[in-house]
């Protein structure tokens, strides 16, 4: 988290003045800045390390990580390869190369590099996770026995065992052993819950407070916000639960020549979640500041396209804030079959914040109903301001739904929007593999393989 390593940075900066040629100090300063999100400063310090020690495989690897975060994939690959040329078994760089190949749709190259990691170190857990996400297992692969051995070894941290559990859940699903698949998905989620300390009551209270705020104080009070800071870009917010199809919709829209897909911009959540919404005067000032801060983020993207998409799913919570602070923006709400959505959330090992409601079936199904209730509330408060897009309809009647979508956001028709799989933009979410495929039907039926084990979920969601 940004700011977490401020003290470490200050101490390392003092030492760097005293020992400017110390690679240990420079590495510490670079690592702290990297952890804090100060990519350019981190890059400068790692480059200083390389001037002192050109044979530092670790420095090349970390420079590659910085370039990857900046979406400079060719530069990243170049440094990862330089790292391996110095140390042919430098496992972190081999793993990072595999990730880039995976993100670029080069599955075979990614798989071979993940397997190379495992040959170098059979306990290297991230490589198993990456391999399982890409490879369709048949049941006779040696990696399956290795993962089972690791799961039962007692030598893994909670997080490592969590990764192995989700990986085995995927493997057993591949070979149609759905009983064992479900078992390992449950184990993975139990391990996630150990560290998350998630309490559904906190979300219940927040949703209630949001609804009370917008019921008590109509949005007309904030009509002057637009005068504070004008925006020369059109912003489209794609909202809905994770695994509902927001990544696919962004891939479709960003295939248009006028649209830049910005992915998941976290500013709204990080800003709004800390607002004091009990003080109306302060709240109005905060909305003005929120508008200014968000538009600054958009400006800093430095893109030529006129339209920007933000697909941070959980922005569905903040629709009222968006439509008062940024009333000229468009809201696209993507809906999907409730059981398909919840099952897909449950079996994915998400890394982002705010997703711990998916770690057990009870919380997940209750959260889904809260999400539905809040969306109904937003539709009531902001009629005609939210466009509902049905994921299943999109996959069955693609052209008609895409035409409706483009019309709503005032974009002319372009044929490439029918082929989002040809869009080569980077997708840094759990859906990066799916959006590289053709739009296809049937994904919302896959939960039926697990139907005997999902009766609690089905019974709670059947009326949703």
PAFIVO-637176 format. One record per atom (N, C-alpha, C): x negated, y negated, z negated. Coordinates in steps of 0.05 Angstrom, whole numbers, plus 5000, padded with zeros to 4 digits. Example, Ala and Ser with C-alpha at 12.3 -4.5 7.8 and 13.67 -1.06 7.14 Angstrom:
PAFIVO-637176
473651144844/475450904844/473650664844/474350454858/472750214857/474249994843/
END
This chain:
PAFIVO-637176
498350245000/500050005000/498349755000/499149555015/497649315018/497349174990/494849094984/494348964958/493349144937/493549414941/492949604920/489949604914/488249544934/485349554931/484049284930/485549074922/484448804922/482048784903/482248904879/480048884860/477649034870/478049264882/475849424893/474449254915/475949124932/474848954953/473148734941/474148594921/472648384908/469948484897/470048704883/467548814872/465548894894/466649024915/464849104937/463748864952/465248654954/464248404968/461948294952/462148284926/459948184909/457448354913/457848614913/455548794917/454348764945/456048704964/454948684992/453148444995/453648234979/451848004980/449148074967/449248244946/446848314933/445248524948/446748704962/445448924976/446548945005/445848745022/447048735049/446248965067/444249115061/443349335077/444149615066/445749605045/446649855032/449049975047/448650195060/450850325075/453050425055/452250495031/454150585011/456050355004/455050115000/456749884993/458449815017/457249805041/458849735065/461049935070/460450195066/462550395069/464750355049/464050295024/466150255004/467850005011/466549795020/468049555028/469849605052/468849755071/470349815095/472749995088/472250195071/474350385063/476650245048/475850065030/477849925014/479549745032/478249605051/479749435069/481549605088/480549835096/482250015113/484650105097/484350185072/486550265055/488550045051/487549795051/489249565046/490549455071/489849585094/491049495119/489549265133/487249195123/485548985135/483849105156/485049175179/483649335199/481249195211/481448945218/479248795231/476848775213/477348705187/475148685168/473848955164/475449165162/474349435159/472649505183/473549445207/472149505231/469349365231/469249115223/466748965223/464749105204/465649195181/463849315162/462949595171/464649755183/463750005194/461749965217/462149755233/460249695254/457549615242/457549485219/455049415205/453649675196/455249865187/454050125179/452650255202/453950245226/452750375249/450150235258/449949975254/447449835261/445149925243/445849985218/443750085199/443250375204/445350535209/445150815212/446850905236/445650895261/447250965285/448151255285/447051425268/447751705267/449851775246/451451575238/453451625218/456051725232/456451985230/458852105241/461352005227/461051955201/463351855185/464251575194/462251405200/462951135209/464351135236/463351305254/464651325280/467551425277/467951625259/470651735254/472451515244/471551355224/473251145213/473750925232/471850855250/472450665271/474550775290/474451035295/476451155312/479251135299/479351175273/481851155259/483050875261/481350665259/482250395261/483350345290/481850435310/482750385337/485450545343/485750775331/488150925334/490550775322/490150655299/492250495286/492950255303/491050155318/491549925336/492650015363/493150275366/494150395391/492050365414/489550345407/487350335427/486250625429/487750795442/487151075441/484551165455/483951035477/481451095491/479051025474/479050795461/476850715444/476750905420/479050985409/479051175387/477751445395/478651545417/477551805427/474551785431/473551565442/470751525446/469151555420/470151425399/468651435373/468951715360/471251835362/471552105352/469552295365/469352265391/467452435407/464552385399/463852125394/461152055385/460552185358/462652185341/462352315315/461652605318/463052745336/462553025340/459853075354/458952895371/456352925383/454152915363/454652775341/452652765319/452853005301/455353095296/455853335279/458053495293/457353705306/459253855322/461553975306/461154005280/463254115262/464553905244/464353655253/465553435236/468653465239/469853595220/472553685222/474653465224/474053235210/476053015210/476352905238/474152885253/474252775280/475652965299/475053225296/476353425312/479453415308/480153395283/483053375276/484253115288/482852895286/483852645297/484152655327/482352795340/482552825369/485152995375/485553195360/487953365363/490553195361/490553015341/492952845337/493452665361/491352545372/491652375395/492652535419/491552765424/492552935446/495453005442/496253065417/499053135411/500852895417/500052655409/501652415413/501852345443/499952425458/499852365487/501152595504/502252795490/503553015504/501653225515/499153215508/497153415517/497153645497/499253805497/499654005476/497454215475/496654315498/494654525499/492054435487/491154185494/488754075483/488954035453/491353935445/491753895416/491554155401/492954365411/492954625398/490154735396/488554715417/485854835416/484154685395/484554425392/482954275372/483954335344/486554365340/487554455313/486354725306/486354905325/485255175320/482255165315/480854985328/478054955322/477654865293/479254685284/479154595256/479454835237/481355005243/481855235226/479555435227/478255465250/475955645252/473555535235/473355265235/471155145219/471755175189/474255125182/475055135153/477955245152/478155495144/480755625143/482555515121/481555335105/483155205084/483954925091/483454845116/484054565124/487054545131/488654465111/491554475112/492754305134/491854055138/493053885159/493054005187/491054165193/490954295219/493154495223/493754645202/495954835204/498554695209/498954465195/501454315199/501654215228/499454095238/499553995266/499954225286/498654455281/498954685299/501854785299/503054805276/505754915274/507854735288/507354475287/509254285300/509154315330/506954405341/506654415370/507054695382/506154895367/506055165379/508655325373/509555465393/511855645390/510655925382/511156005357/509956245347/511456495355/510056715359/511256965367/511457165343/509757125323/509857305300/507357455295/505557475314/503157635311/500657465308/500957205306/498657035304/497257055277/494657045277/493157075251/493556835233/494256605245/494756365228/497056405209/498956585216/501256625198/500256765173/498656975175/497657105152/495856925135/494356755149/492656565134/494356365118/496556275129/498256085115/499656215091/500556465095/501856615073/499856655051/497356715058/495356755038/494856495022/494756275037/494256015023/496655945005/499056005014/501455944998/501356084972/500456334972/500456494947/497856484932/495956324942/493256324930/493056194903/494756004898/494455854873/492255644873/490955604896/488755424899/489455154912/492055124919/492854884933/494054674914/493654424921/495054204907/498054224915/499654074900/502554074906/503053984935/501553774943/501953674970/501053874991/498854004987/497854205006/499854435008/500854524986/502854744986/505454655000/506154404996/508454295009/508054305040/505754225050/505254235079/505354515089/504154705075/504254985083/507055095083/508655015063/511455105062/513055015086/512954755093/514354665116/513354795142/510754845143/509554975166/510655265169/510755405147/511855685148/514855675154/516255475145/519055455152/519455435182/517755275195/517855245224/517055515237/514955645228/514055895240/516256105239/517456145216/519456355213/521956285230/522556025233/524655945251/524056025280/521555985288/520656065315/521156355321/520756525301/521056815305/523756925296/525656735292/528456795285/528756945259/526956915241/527257015213/528256775197/530856725199/531956475188/532156485158/532356725146/532456745117/529856645105/527556755115/524956665105/524456375113/525356295136/525056015145/526355825125/528855885118/530255725099/528855725071/527955955063/526455975037/524155785036/522555775057/520155605057/520955305059/523055245073/523954965074/524854875046/526155045032/527054985005/524654944987/522655124989/520155094973/518754834979/518554755004/517254505011/518654264999/521354265000/522854044989/522654034958/522554274945/522254274916/519554144908/517554214924/514854094918/514853794923/516253704943/516453414947/517853274924/519853404913/521353284890/519653254865/517653424862/515953414838/514653144836/513753034858/512252784858/514052544863/516352584876/517952354884/519352214861/520252364841/521852264819/524252104829/525452204850/527752064863/530252084845/531651864844/534251854829/536351744848/538351904855/540451814872/541951574860/542051554834/543451344821/542351064829/539751054835/538650794843/539750704870/540050894888/541250834914/544250764911/545650914894/548450854889/548750564879/547150494860/547350224848/546650004869/544650064886/543849864906/546049824927/547150044936/549350034956/551649874945/552349924920/554649784908/554049484905/551549414898/550849134894/550948994921/550049124942/550149004969/552948954978/554749144974/557549114982/558848884966/558248864940/559348654923/558448384932/555948364940/554848104949/556348004974/556748184993/557948095018/560948075016/562148204996/565048164992/565547904978/563747824959/564247584943/563347334958/561447354976/560347114989/560347155019/562447065032/562747105061/560346985076/559647105098/557247025113/557446745125/559846625126/560046355137/558346155121/557846215096/556146035080/553346005091/552446195107/549746205116/549446125145/551445975155/551545925184/549245745193/548045585175/545945405183/543145525185/542945785179/540345915180/539145905208/540845925228/539845925256/538245665262/538945445249/537645195254/534745185244/534045365226/531545345213/529145435230/529545625247/527345735263/528445885287/527945775311/529045905335/527146125344/528346315358/526746555368/526946565398/524646605412/524646625441/524846915450/525147105431/525447385439/528247475430/529347665444/531847795436/531148045420/532348085397/531648305380/533948505378/533348755382/535348975379/534549145356/536249175337/535749355314/537149625319/535649845318/536750115321/536950235294/539350295284/539650385257/541250645256/541050785234/542351045230/540551205212/541451445205/539751615189/537451725205/535251805192/533151945207/534252195221/533052265244/533752495259/536552465273/537452215275/540052175288/539852105317/537352045326/536951985354/535951705359/535051555339/534151285342/531551275359/529851475356/527351485372/527951525402/529851695408/530651735435/531851485447/533551345432/534851105443/532650885447/530750865429/528650665433/526950745457/526551005461/525051085485/526451015511/529151045510/530750975534/530550675539/531050515518/531050225521/528250125529/526150235517/523450135523/522450225550/523950405563/523350465591/524150235610/525750055600/526649825616/524349625617/524049495640/521749315644/521849065625/524149005614/524448765597/524248825568/523749075560/523949155532/521249265522/520549165499/518249285484/519249435460/518549695458/519249855435/517249815412/517949675391/516049605370/515949825348/517650035351/517650245331/518950155305/517850265283/519050205257/517649975243/518749735244/517649505231/518749505202/516849505183/517649545155/518249285140/517949055153/518148805138/520948775124/523048845138/525748795126/526048955100/525449215101/525749375077/523949265054/521449215061/519549125040/520248855029/521648695044/522448425034/525148435019/527148565032/529848555020/530048704995/528648934993/528949104970/528148964944/526548754946/525648604923/527148344918/529148284935/530548034932/532348044907/532647814895/534647774874/537247694886/539047884890/541647824904/543847734885/543147694859/545147604840/545247294839/543147164849/543046874849/543646764877/545946654881/546846574908/545046364921/544346154906/542645944917/539946054925/538746224907/536146344913/536446534937/538646674938/539046864959/539146724987/540446494988/540446345013/537646265022/536046165003/533346095009/531746335018/532246565005/530846805013/531446895041/533946855049/534746925076/533346755097/533046495091/531646315108/528746405110/527446475088/524746575088/524446835103/526547005099/526547265113/526547225143/528147045152/528246985181/525546895191/524346705177/521746595185/519646815185/519546985165/517547195163/517847405185/520447475190/520847685210/520147585238/520947335244/520247215270/517247185274/515847145252/512947135253/511747405261/512947615249/512047885257/512547935286/514847855296/515447885325/513447735342/512847485334/510947315349/508247445349/507447565327/504747685325/504447945342/506648055351/506548285369/505148215395/505347955403/504047855427/504748015452/507248065456/508148225479/509548035499/509448115525/510647955546/513648005550/514548235542/517448295546/519248105530/521648055541/523447875528/525147995505/525248265505/526948405486/525148595469/525648585443/524048745423/526048935409/525249195407/526849375391/525449445365/526949455343/526049535317/527649775308/526450015306/527950255300/527450365272/526950185253/526850275225/529650375217/530050635216/532750755213/534250635190/532950615167/534450545143/535150255141/534650105163/535749835164/538749825165/540050065167/542950065165/543849945138/542149965118/542849855092/542949555093/541349435111/541049145111/542449005133/544449125145/545849005168/546948735161/548148705138/549248445130/547048235128/544748305118/542448125116/541448045144/541348245162/540448205189/542248005203/544848055201/546747895217/547247615205/546247565181/546347295170/543647155174/541447295170/538747175175/538047155204/538947355220/538247375248/540847425264/542747235263/545347285275/545347325305/543247245319/543147275348/542247545356/541447715337/540447985343/542748175349/542048405361/543948615367/543448855348/545648985340/545549225323/546549455339/544849665342/545749915354/545750135333/548050245326/548250455306/548450725320/546550895316/546551165329/547651365309/549851505318/551151705301/550551985313/550452185296/550052455305/551752645287/552252885296/553753075280/552653085251/554353065231/553353045203/551653275194/552553525200/551053755191/548353775206/548353715232/545853725247/543953515237/544953275230/543253065219/542053145193/543653235174/542753305148/540853545148/541453745164/539653975165/536953895177/536953725197/534453635209/532853465190/534153305174/532653155153/531453345133/532953545124/532053725103/529553885112/529453955137/527254125146/524853975157/524853705154/522553545163/521153435138/518453445140/516753345119/516053055125/517852865118/517452585124/515252465106/513752275117/511652145102/512551865093/514551745106/515251475100/516651445073/516751185063/518151125038/521151115043/522551155021/525451125022/526951365032/525551595036/526851825049/527052065029/526652015004/526652234985/529452344979/531552204988/534252304985/534552565000/532852625019/533052875035/531753115022/530753094998/529153314986/530853534973/533453484969/535153704961/537953664973/539353884977/541853874992/543953714978/544153724952/546153564938/545853264942/543453164937/542952884941/543352804970/542352974988/542552915017/545452875026/547153065018/549953045027/551352815014/550752754989/552052514977/550952264989/548452254996/547352015009/548651975036/549052195050/550352175077/553052045074/554652115054/557251995051/557051705043/555051635027/554551355020/553851195045/552251305062/551451185088/554051135105/555751335107/558151305123/559951085111/560151075085/561850875072/560750595077/558050565075/556950305079/557250215108/556950395127/557350325155/560250235160/562150365148/564950275150/565249995139/563949945117/564049675104/562849465123/560549525136/559349325154/561149275178/562449475188/564249435211/566549255203/567449275178/569649105168/568748815165/566348785154/565248525148/564348375173/563348535193/562248415217/563548545242/566148505246/567448635269/566248545295/566048735314/565048695341/562048635341/560648665319/557748605318/555948845317/557149085316/555649335314/556549525336/554649615352/555249805374/554650085365/556750255364/556350535356/555750705381/553550855379/552751025401/552651315391/554151495403/554351775395/552151935408/550452055392/548152205403/549052435420/551052585412/551952815428/553052725455/554552505455/555552395480/553252305498/551152195486/548852105501/547452335515/547352565502/545952795515/547652925536/550352905533/552153035553/552752855576/553252605571/553952405592/551852185592/549352255598/547152065595/547451815610/548051825636/548151585652/550351395643/552651505638/554951325629/554251195603/553151345584/552551225558/550351025559/548351075576/546050895579/546950635593/548750665612/549850425625/551350245605/552950375588/554450225567/552550085548/550350235541/548350125523/547049875535/546049905559/544749675572/546549435576/549049495582/551049285585/551349125558/551549275536/551949155510/549548965502/547149045510/544848885503/544048695526/545848665545/545548465567/543048515584/542648775591/540348845608/541448965634/540148895656/540949005682/540149295683/541449445700/540849735704/538149775716/536549965705/534050055717/533950355715/533450485737/533550785739/531750925719/529450795713/527550935695/528650975667/530850845660/532050885634/533251165632/533751295655/534751565655/532651775649/530051685650/527851875646/526051785624/527051775599/525351685576/522851865572/522952115581/520752295578/518352205594/518752035614/516551925631/515351675619/516551575597/515551345584/513051425567/510751305573/508251395560/507551235535/509451085524/508850925500/508451115477/506851025457/506251175433/508751175415/509451415405/511751435386/510651555360/510351395340/509151485315/511051575294/512951745302/514951845282/515152145286/516852275269/517252555270/518452645296/519552455312/520852525337/518952495361/516352465357/514552405379/514552635399/514952885390/514953115408/517453125425/519753075412/522353105426/522652895447/521752645442/522352435462/520552465487/518652645486/517052695510/518352905528/520653005520/522153205535/524453065550/525553205570/528053105583/530253085562/532152905567/534552895550/535953165553/536453295531/537653565533/539853595512/541653775518/543953835500/543254075483/544754115462/544554355445/542954325420/541454105417/539854075392/541554055367/544053955370/545753915347/547154175339/546554395353/547654655346/545754845332/543154755330/541154935319/541554995290/542954825275/543454875247/545055135243/546555215263/548255455260/546655705255/544055715263/542355945256/542055975226/542455755211/542155755182/544755745167/546955785182/549555745170/550055895144/549156155142/549656295117/548356165092/546256005097/544855885074/545555595070/547455495086/548055205085/550955165076/552155355062/554955325056/555555085038/553755025020/554154785003/554154535020/552254515038/552254275056/554654265073/555454485085/557754495104/560254415089/560654525065/563154475051/563354175043/561154045038/561153765030/561353575053/560553675077/560453495100/562653555120/564253765116/566153835136/568253625142/568753445122/570653235126/569252975133/566652985136/565152735141/565452635170/
END
